[in-house]
């Protein structure tokens, strides 16, 4: 498993070296032959009925909206609220002889964490056909100014070339993205929250893929 860690500030994008869409062999399948067959989500951070999906017209980008992906820590708050996870499952159908890789995922949300509280956001990418071959990113929010007053954030995973995982060669592949948010504290009186604060969309994720011909 490969892990990459970044720390970001309020409303700033975490930067990592990235591939650009269309890299690989330089050959891509006919977009009309690519279809996201189905998407689903599972985990205590995304119970049934709390997730919305929006598929782009070209069916290559899907946006998830979360109503219940919320974590809290502080006096009187149960430990079960300190960490939540939501795993996304994307079933993609594509032409034989090609494979794809995740290049970029973008997350938006809201965080309020007082001094002594740290929030960690982990995202692990893997294909069902090769569950041992994973790429994990970790982003941390350290409590105190400006986060003690609350602010929106953007987390952008740009997966480095060495960490790209390619789907199995063939005509189908199931991509899994396991997202976990965990709050810890060294101050028993401090409060922290990373939550969806908007009734419509306060936390979304976009997944982009790139293609190459099977070798």
C-alpha positions as protocol buffer text, in pm:
chain_id: "A"
residue {
  index: 1
  type: UNK
  ca { x: 0 y: 0 z: 0 }
}
residue {
  index: 2
  type: UNK
  ca { x: 131 y: 346 z: -92 }
}
residue {
  index: 3
  type: UNK
  ca { x: 41 y: 650 z: 123 }
}
residue {
  index: 4
  type: UNK
  ca { x: 79 y: 1022 z: 56 }
}
residue {
  index: 5
  type: UNK
  ca { x: 21 y: 1291 z: 321 }
}
residue {
  index: 6
  type: UNK
  ca { x: -57 y: 1660 z: 277 }
}
residue {
  index: 7
  type: UNK
  ca { x: -165 y: 1937 z: 513 }
}
residue {
  index: 8
  type: UNK
  ca { x: -382 y: 2216 z: 376 }
}
residue {
  index: 9
  type: UNK
  ca { x: -512 y: 2554 z: 488 }
}
residue {
  index: 10
  type: UNK
  ca { x: -857 y: 2708 z: 472 }
}
residue {
  index: 11
  type: UNK
  ca { x: -1009 y: 2697 z: 124 }
}
residue {
  index: 12
  type: UNK
  ca { x: -676 y: 2590 z: -25 }
}
residue {
  index: 13
  type: UNK
  ca { x: -608 y: 2299 z: -256 }
}
residue {
  index: 14
  type: UNK
  ca { x: -359 y: 2033 z: -152 }
}
residue {
  index: 15
  type: UNK
  ca { x: -103 y: 1995 z: -428 }
}
residue {
  index: 16
  type: UNK
  ca { x: 71 y: 1676 z: -536 }
}
residue {
  index: 17
  type: UNK
  ca { x: 245 y: 1593 z: -865 }
}
residue {
  index: 18
  type: UNK
  ca { x: -18 y: 1462 z: -1101 }
}
residue {
  index: 19
  type: UNK
  ca { x: -71 y: 1294 z: -1432 }
}
residue {
  index: 20
  type: UNK
  ca { x: -290 y: 1477 z: -1675 }
}
residue {
  index: 21
  type: UNK
  ca { x: -604 y: 1329 z: -1831 }
}
residue {
  index: 22
  type: UNK
  ca { x: -524 y: 1129 z: -2138 }
}
residue {
  index: 23
  type: UNK
  ca { x: -179 y: 1018 z: -2028 }
}
residue {
  index: 24
  type: UNK
  ca { x: -65 y: 658 z: -2042 }
}
residue {
  index: 25
  type: UNK
  ca { x: -16 y: 527 z: -2395 }
}
residue {
  index: 26
  type: UNK
  ca { x: -173 y: 837 z: -2548 }
}
residue {
  index: 27
  type: UNK
  ca { x: -462 y: 625 z: -2680 }
}
residue {
  index: 28
  type: UNK
  ca { x: -815 y: 644 z: -2547 }
}
residue {
  index: 29
  type: UNK
  ca { x: -1126 y: 442 z: -2629 }
}
residue {
  index: 30
  type: UNK
  ca { x: -1418 y: 595 z: -2811 }
}
residue {
  index: 31
  type: UNK
  ca { x: -1607 y: 789 z: -2541 }
}
residue {
  index: 32
  type: UNK
  ca { x: -1935 y: 658 z: -2678 }
}
residue {
  index: 33
  type: UNK
  ca { x: -1826 y: 307 z: -2578 }
}
residue {
  index: 34
  type: UNK
  ca { x: -1768 y: 402 z: -2213 }
}
residue {
  index: 35
  type: UNK
  ca { x: -2054 y: 370 z: -1968 }
}
residue {
  index: 36
  type: UNK
  ca { x: -2080 y: 399 z: -1592 }
}
residue {
  index: 37
  type: UNK
  ca { x: -2316 y: 109 z: -1537 }
}
residue {
  index: 38
  type: UNK
  ca { x: -2396 y: 172 z: -1173 }
}
residue {
  index: 39
  type: UNK
  ca { x: -2277 y: 347 z: -857 }
}
residue {
  index: 40
  type: UNK
  ca { x: -2346 y: 273 z: -493 }
}
residue {
  index: 41
  type: UNK
  ca { x: -2220 y: 367 z: -148 }
}
residue {
  index: 42
  type: UNK
  ca { x: -2188 y: 186 z: 184 }
}
residue {
  index: 43
  type: UNK
  ca { x: -2072 y: 271 z: 535 }
}
residue {
  index: 44
  type: UNK
  ca { x: -2189 y: 444 z: 851 }
}
residue {
  index: 45
  type: UNK
  ca { x: -2109 y: 783 z: 694 }
}
residue {
  index: 46
  type: UNK
  ca { x: -2350 y: 729 z: 407 }
}
residue {
  index: 47
  type: UNK
  ca { x: -2657 y: 537 z: 521 }
}
residue {
  index: 48
  type: UNK
  ca { x: -2924 y: 446 z: 269 }
}
residue {
  index: 49
  type: UNK
  ca { x: -3107 y: 748 z: 132 }
}
residue {
  index: 50
  type: UNK
  ca { x: -2838 y: 1000 z: 232 }
}
residue {
  index: 51
  type: UNK
  ca { x: -2632 y: 1000 z: -90 }
}
residue {
  index: 52
  type: UNK
  ca { x: -2713 y: 1169 z: -420 }
}
residue {
  index: 53
  type: UNK
  ca { x: -2532 y: 1115 z: -751 }
}
residue {
  index: 54
  type: UNK
  ca { x: -2497 y: 1331 z: -1060 }
}
residue {
  index: 55
  type: UNK
  ca { x: -2352 y: 1178 z: -1375 }
}
residue {
  index: 56
  type: UNK
  ca { x: -2199 y: 1405 z: -1639 }
}
residue {
  index: 57
  type: UNK
  ca { x: -2344 y: 1396 z: -1993 }
}
residue {
  index: 58
  type: UNK
  ca { x: -2035 y: 1213 z: -2122 }
}
residue {
  index: 59
  type: UNK
  ca { x: -2072 y: 961 z: -1836 }
}
residue {
  index: 60
  type: UNK
  ca { x: -1706 y: 999 z: -1738 }
}
residue {
  index: 61
  type: UNK
  ca { x: -1744 y: 1210 z: -1423 }
}
residue {
  index: 62
  type: UNK
  ca { x: -1976 y: 1130 z: -1135 }
}
residue {
  index: 63
  type: UNK
  ca { x: -2043 y: 1364 z: -845 }
}
residue {
  index: 64
  type: UNK
  ca { x: -2163 y: 1231 z: -510 }
}
residue {
  index: 65
  type: UNK
  ca { x: -2346 y: 1445 z: -257 }
}
residue {
  index: 66
  type: UNK
  ca { x: -2352 y: 1341 z: 111 }
}
residue {
  index: 67
  type: UNK
  ca { x: -2609 y: 1439 z: 374 }
}
residue {
  index: 68
  type: UNK
  ca { x: -2480 y: 1230 z: 666 }
}
residue {
  index: 69
  type: UNK
  ca { x: -2102 y: 1215 z: 633 }
}
residue {
  index: 70
  type: UNK
  ca { x: -2044 y: 1397 z: 961 }
}
residue {
  index: 71
  type: UNK
  ca { x: -1791 y: 1354 z: 1241 }
}
residue {
  index: 72
  type: UNK
  ca { x: -1781 y: 1519 z: 1584 }
}
residue {
  index: 73
  type: UNK
  ca { x: -1559 y: 1518 z: 1891 }
}
residue {
  index: 74
  type: UNK
  ca { x: -1578 y: 1697 z: 2226 }
}
residue {
  index: 75
  type: UNK
  ca { x: -1743 y: 1692 z: 2571 }
}
residue {
  index: 76
  type: UNK
  ca { x: -2057 y: 1479 z: 2581 }
}
residue {
  index: 77
  type: UNK
  ca { x: -2009 y: 1340 z: 2230 }
}
residue {
  index: 78
  type: UNK
  ca { x: -2000 y: 962 z: 2190 }
}
residue {
  index: 79
  type: UNK
  ca { x: -1676 y: 808 z: 2063 }
}
residue {
  index: 80
  type: UNK
  ca { x: -1872 y: 648 z: 1779 }
}
residue {
  index: 81
  type: UNK
  ca { x: -1915 y: 998 z: 1635 }
}
residue {
  index: 82
  type: UNK
  ca { x: -1536 y: 1056 z: 1615 }
}
residue {
  index: 83
  type: UNK
  ca { x: -1491 y: 862 z: 1293 }
}
residue {
  index: 84
  type: UNK
  ca { x: -1709 y: 777 z: 994 }
}
residue {
  index: 85
  type: UNK
  ca { x: -1646 y: 606 z: 665 }
}
residue {
  index: 86
  type: UNK
  ca { x: -1817 y: 593 z: 328 }
}
residue {
  index: 87
  type: UNK
  ca { x: -1707 y: 357 z: 54 }
}
residue {
  index: 88
  type: UNK
  ca { x: -1805 y: 434 z: -305 }
}
residue {
  index: 89
  type: UNK
  ca { x: -1841 y: 162 z: -569 }
}
residue {
  index: 90
  type: UNK
  ca { x: -1832 y: 246 z: -940 }
}
residue {
  index: 91
  type: UNK
  ca { x: -1908 y: -22 z: -1198 }
}
residue {
  index: 92
  type: UNK
  ca { x: -1763 y: 91 z: -1529 }
}
residue {
  index: 93
  type: UNK
  ca { x: -1805 y: -79 z: -1864 }
}
residue {
  index: 94
  type: UNK
  ca { x: -1542 y: -3 z: -2129 }
}
residue {
  index: 95
  type: UNK
  ca { x: -1400 y: -154 z: -2452 }
}
residue {
  index: 96
  type: UNK
  ca { x: -1185 y: -464 z: -2428 }
}
residue {
  index: 97
  type: UNK
  ca { x: -815 y: -393 z: -2466 }
}
residue {
  index: 98
  type: UNK
  ca { x: -822 y: -80 z: -2249 }
}
residue {
  index: 99
  type: UNK
  ca { x: -773 y: -7 z: -1881 }
}
residue {
  index: 100
  type: UNK
  ca { x: -821 y: 305 z: -1671 }
}
residue {
  index: 101
  type: UNK
  ca { x: -673 y: 472 z: -1364 }
}
residue {
  index: 102
  type: UNK
  ca { x: -794 y: 730 z: -1116 }
}
residue {
  index: 103
  type: UNK
  ca { x: -605 y: 1056 z: -1161 }
}
residue {
  index: 104
  type: UNK
  ca { x: -793 y: 1309 z: -955 }
}
residue {
  index: 105
  type: UNK
  ca { x: -1062 y: 1328 z: -690 }
}
residue {
  index: 106
  type: UNK
  ca { x: -1197 y: 1654 z: -546 }
}
residue {
  index: 107
  type: UNK
  ca { x: -1373 y: 1691 z: -211 }
}
residue {
  index: 108
  type: UNK
  ca { x: -1554 y: 1992 z: -64 }
}
residue {
  index: 109
  type: UNK
  ca { x: -1678 y: 2031 z: 290 }
}
residue {
  index: 110
  type: UNK
  ca { x: -1688 y: 2231 z: 611 }
}
residue {
  index: 111
  type: UNK
  ca { x: -1466 y: 2200 z: 917 }
}
residue {
  index: 112
  type: UNK
  ca { x: -1460 y: 2355 z: 1264 }
}
residue {
  index: 113
  type: UNK
  ca { x: -1182 y: 2228 z: 1488 }
}
residue {
  index: 114
  type: UNK
  ca { x: -1053 y: 2393 z: 1803 }
}
residue {
  index: 115
  type: UNK
  ca { x: -695 y: 2383 z: 1926 }
}
residue {
  index: 116
  type: UNK
  ca { x: -596 y: 2033 z: 2033 }
}
residue {
  index: 117
  type: UNK
  ca { x: -821 y: 1863 z: 1778 }
}
residue {
  index: 118
  type: UNK
  ca { x: -691 y: 1709 z: 1456 }
}
residue {
  index: 119
  type: UNK
  ca { x: -899 y: 1581 z: 1169 }
}
residue {
  index: 120
  type: UNK
  ca { x: -762 y: 1323 z: 926 }
}
residue {
  index: 121
  type: UNK
  ca { x: -926 y: 1247 z: 593 }
}
residue {
  index: 122
  type: UNK
  ca { x: -817 y: 921 z: 430 }
}
residue {
  index: 123
  type: UNK
  ca { x: -910 y: 805 z: 80 }
}
residue {
  index: 124
  type: UNK
  ca { x: -810 y: 458 z: -40 }
}
residue {
  index: 125
  type: UNK
  ca { x: -851 y: 363 z: -406 }
}
residue {
  index: 126
  type: UNK
  ca { x: -856 y: 4 z: -532 }
}
residue {
  index: 127
  type: UNK
  ca { x: -1023 y: -223 z: -784 }
}
residue {
  index: 128
  type: UNK
  ca { x: -1231 y: -520 z: -668 }
}
residue {
  index: 129
  type: UNK
  ca { x: -1032 y: -749 z: -895 }
}
residue {
  index: 130
  type: UNK
  ca { x: -705 y: -648 z: -721 }
}
residue {
  index: 131
  type: UNK
  ca { x: -795 y: -552 z: -362 }
}
residue {
  index: 132
  type: UNK
  ca { x: -434 y: -572 z: -241 }
}
residue {
  index: 133
  type: UNK
  ca { x: -318 y: -310 z: -492 }
}
residue {
  index: 134
  type: UNK
  ca { x: -420 y: 19 z: -329 }
}
residue {
  index: 135
  type: UNK
  ca { x: -333 y: 386 z: -324 }
}
residue {
  index: 136
  type: UNK
  ca { x: -410 y: 589 z: -11 }
}
residue {
  index: 137
  type: UNK
  ca { x: -403 y: 966 z: 41 }
}
residue {
  index: 138
  type: UNK
  ca { x: -422 y: 1137 z: 380 }
}
residue {
  index: 139
  type: UNK
  ca { x: -502 y: 1501 z: 445 }
}
residue {
  index: 140
  type: UNK
  ca { x: -495 y: 1660 z: 791 }
}
residue {
  index: 141
  type: UNK
  ca { x: -665 y: 1963 z: 944 }
}
residue {
  index: 142
  type: UNK
  ca { x: -495 y: 2083 z: 1263 }
}
residue {
  index: 143
  type: UNK
  ca { x: -716 y: 2269 z: 1508 }
}
residue {
  index: 144
  type: UNK
  ca { x: -672 y: 2633 z: 1596 }
}
residue {
  index: 145
  type: UNK
  ca { x: -679 y: 2945 z: 1381 }
}
residue {
  index: 146
  type: UNK
  ca { x: -844 y: 2971 z: 1131 }
}
residue {
  index: 147
  type: UNK
  ca { x: -1027 y: 2642 z: 1178 }
}
residue {
  index: 148
  type: UNK
  ca { x: -1157 y: 2718 z: 1530 }
}
residue {
  index: 149
  type: UNK
  ca { x: -1407 y: 2961 z: 1378 }
}
residue {
  index: 150
  type: UNK
  ca { x: -1506 y: 2720 z: 1101 }
}
residue {
  index: 151
  type: UNK
  ca { x: -1429 y: 2734 z: 731 }
}
residue {
  index: 152
  type: UNK
  ca { x: -1498 y: 2553 z: 407 }
}
residue {
  index: 153
  type: UNK
  ca { x: -1226 y: 2334 z: 259 }
}
residue {
  index: 154
  type: UNK
  ca { x: -1128 y: 2177 z: -70 }
}
residue {
  index: 155
  type: UNK
  ca { x: -930 y: 1854 z: -68 }
}
residue {
  index: 156
  type: UNK
  ca { x: -789 y: 1757 z: -405 }
}
residue {
  index: 157
  type: UNK
  ca { x: -617 y: 1424 z: -452 }
}
residue {
  index: 158
  type: UNK
  ca { x: -374 y: 1433 z: -742 }
}
residue {
  index: 159
  type: UNK
  ca { x: -228 y: 1085 z: -753 }
}
residue {
  index: 160
  type: UNK
  ca { x: 145 y: 1078 z: -838 }
}
residue {
  index: 161
  type: UNK
  ca { x: 259 y: 871 z: -1136 }
}
residue {
  index: 162
  type: UNK
  ca { x: 427 y: 607 z: -918 }
}
residue {
  index: 163
  type: UNK
  ca { x: 106 y: 552 z: -724 }
}
residue {
  index: 164
  type: UNK
  ca { x: -138 y: 514 z: -1012 }
}
residue {
  index: 165
  type: UNK
  ca { x: -328 y: 185 z: -1003 }
}
residue {
  index: 166
  type: UNK
  ca { x: -468 y: 57 z: -1332 }
}
residue {
  index: 167
  type: UNK
  ca { x: -787 y: -141 z: -1366 }
}
residue {
  index: 168
  type: UNK
  ca { x: -778 y: -499 z: -1494 }
}
residue {
  index: 169
  type: UNK
  ca { x: -760 y: -533 z: -1872 }
}
residue {
  index: 170
  type: UNK
  ca { x: -1097 y: -630 z: -2008 }
}
residue {
  index: 171
  type: UNK
  ca { x: -1441 y: -485 z: -2054 }
}
residue {
  index: 172
  type: UNK
  ca { x: -1549 y: -416 z: -1697 }
}
residue {
  index: 173
  type: UNK
  ca { x: -1395 y: -294 z: -1373 }
}
residue {
  index: 174
  type: UNK
  ca { x: -1528 y: -205 z: -1030 }
}
residue {
  index: 175
  type: UNK
  ca { x: -1354 y: 92 z: -870 }
}
residue {
  index: 176
  type: UNK
  ca { x: -1383 y: 134 z: -494 }
}
residue {
  index: 177
  type: UNK
  ca { x: -1303 y: 455 z: -306 }
}
residue {
  index: 178
  type: UNK
  ca { x: -1301 y: 409 z: 71 }
}
residue {
  index: 179
  type: UNK
  ca { x: -1323 y: 749 z: 242 }
}
residue {
  index: 180
  type: UNK
  ca { x: -1274 y: 780 z: 618 }
}
residue {
  index: 181
  type: UNK
  ca { x: -1276 y: 1091 z: 838 }
}
residue {
  index: 182
  type: UNK
  ca { x: -1135 y: 1058 z: 1190 }
}
residue {
  index: 183
  type: UNK
  ca { x: -1112 y: 1318 z: 1467 }
}
residue {
  index: 184
  type: UNK
  ca { x: -867 y: 1294 z: 1758 }
}
residue {
  index: 185
  type: UNK
  ca { x: -801 y: 1532 z: 2047 }
}
residue {
  index: 186
  type: UNK
  ca { x: -538 y: 1609 z: 2308 }
}
residue {
  index: 187
  type: UNK
  ca { x: -771 y: 1856 z: 2481 }
}
residue {
  index: 188
  type: UNK
  ca { x: -1070 y: 1701 z: 2659 }
}
residue {
  index: 189
  type: UNK
  ca { x: -1262 y: 2031 z: 2651 }
}
residue {
  index: 190
  type: UNK
  ca { x: -1207 y: 2110 z: 2282 }
}
residue {
  index: 191
  type: UNK
  ca { x: -1472 y: 2067 z: 2013 }
}
residue {
  index: 192
  type: UNK
  ca { x: -1427 y: 1954 z: 1656 }
}
residue {
  index: 193
  type: UNK
  ca { x: -1648 y: 1879 z: 1358 }
}
residue {
  index: 194
  type: UNK
  ca { x: -1600 y: 1791 z: 995 }
}
residue {
  index: 195
  type: UNK
  ca { x: -1948 y: 1785 z: 856 }
}
residue {
  index: 196
  type: UNK
  ca { x: -2193 y: 1853 z: 576 }
}
residue {
  index: 197
  type: UNK
  ca { x: -2332 y: 2186 z: 696 }
}
residue {
  index: 198
  type: UNK
  ca { x: -2548 y: 2255 z: 393 }
}
residue {
  index: 199
  type: UNK
  ca { x: -2883 y: 2086 z: 342 }
}
residue {
  index: 200
  type: UNK
  ca { x: -2815 y: 2060 z: -29 }
}
residue {
  index: 201
  type: UNK
  ca { x: -2445 y: 2001 z: -103 }
}
residue {
  index: 202
  type: UNK
  ca { x: -2165 y: 2074 z: 145 }
}
residue {
  index: 203
  type: UNK
  ca { x: -1956 y: 1773 z: 65 }
}
residue {
  index: 204
  type: UNK
  ca { x: -1908 y: 1644 z: -290 }
}
residue {
  index: 205
  type: UNK
  ca { x: -1660 y: 1421 z: -464 }
}
residue {
  index: 206
  type: UNK
  ca { x: -1569 y: 1411 z: -830 }
}
residue {
  index: 207
  type: UNK
  ca { x: -1375 y: 1125 z: -979 }
}
residue {
  index: 208
  type: UNK
  ca { x: -1185 y: 1160 z: -1306 }
}
residue {
  index: 209
  type: UNK
  ca { x: -1017 y: 877 z: -1493 }
}
residue {
  index: 210
  type: UNK
  ca { x: -749 y: 840 z: -1762 }
}
residue {
  index: 211
  type: UNK
  ca { x: -704 y: 562 z: -2015 }
}
residue {
  index: 212
  type: UNK
  ca { x: -433 y: 354 z: -2175 }
}
residue {
  index: 213
  type: UNK
  ca { x: -426 y: 58 z: -2410 }
}
residue {
  index: 214
  type: UNK
  ca { x: -354 y: -281 z: -2250 }
}
residue {
  index: 215
  type: UNK
  ca { x: -1 y: -401 z: -2309 }
}
